[in-house]
Amino acid sequence: MKPNLQGMMKQVQKMQAEMEKVQNELANKTVTEEAGGGIVKAVVNGKKELISLSIDDEIITGGDKEMLEDLVVAAVNKALESAGKMAEEEMAGVTKGMMPPGLNIPGF
C-alpha cells in the first residue's frame, strides 16, 4: 500500500501553520517569577524575551549590590525556565496526534 503523500503534505502544512500561529501567540503570553520573596520580579514572554524587571526600592537603598545581582539572575532564570515550559506545552498541543508514536524530534 502506497502512503498518501499528498495527504501527508497537507498534514505537515497544517501543522506548520498551527505552529507559526502558536509561536506568534507566545509573544503575547507572559510568565512572572520572583526572587528574594518578591524583591525582584522578572516578566518573560513565551519567546523567552525579558519584558520587564522590577526591583523593590528597599534593596536598592540597602546598597547590597551583590545580593541584588544574585536576585536578578535568579528571577530571570526562573522566568526563562517557566516561559520555556509554557512554550513546550503550547507546541505540544499543536503536534499532538500529528507525530507518529515513538518519533522524538526536538521541539515537537
Secondary structure as UniProt FT lines:
FT   HELIX           5..26
FT   TURN            27..28
FT   STRAND          30..35
FT   TURN            36..39
FT   STRAND          40..45
FT   TURN            46..47
FT   STRAND          50..55
FT   HELIX           57..62
FT   HELIX           65..95
FT   TURN            96..98
FT   TURN            101..102
FT   TURN            106..107
//
